[in-house]
């Protein structure tokens, strides 16, 4: 069974840093791209960042570029999101999602349950 | 930045057909995907590449796309289909990956 389990969320002050992790199991992790998607309380979904199977292709939403860094460790079946210079509008539930990529397009076929990040003074 | 536009809400009676639209300038060249999110749960993929239904998704869910408009259709909507629905796609460069603002489907 495919499982994605996020961890690392918490409460912190503006300007702080946090590292999120996503532990994957039940599938061959290095066959898939992965993404982080977030959802602010009561709001819609926002794609944050994505990484291909070997880390050779990475993308970020404009809202986090220069502050967040996505990475993966295929030996540990894990995805990470290093979040620096956090702001109040980064407060959200952060989901890890598995990507299926075919011929220039991709979609998210499995999602974790999310980890909550709260940035507040 | 690129935007996908959805109606905030759609309401139907059980058994009726619900249609949720998603408008975006790059949709003539880029696929749309659709995600269902029930209250307090993670999103679930219901349609990918405009019109492909993953295994396990009921046949009443279908998708289509024409020009700058993608549509999710739920034929014979059930009470259990009440959820927020989000479209997803990219701009023409493929770099900006975005979700629509979401549509709350009410079935009652």
Interface residues (C-beta under 8 A of the other chain):
Chain A: X37 X44 X45 X46 X47 X50 X59 X61 X62 X95 X100 X102 X104 X105 X107 X108 X109 X111 X112 X113 X114
Chain B: X1 X30 X31 X33 X35 X37 X42 X43 X44 X45 X48 X49 X54 X84 X86 X88 X94 X95 X96 X97 X98 X99 X100 X101 X102
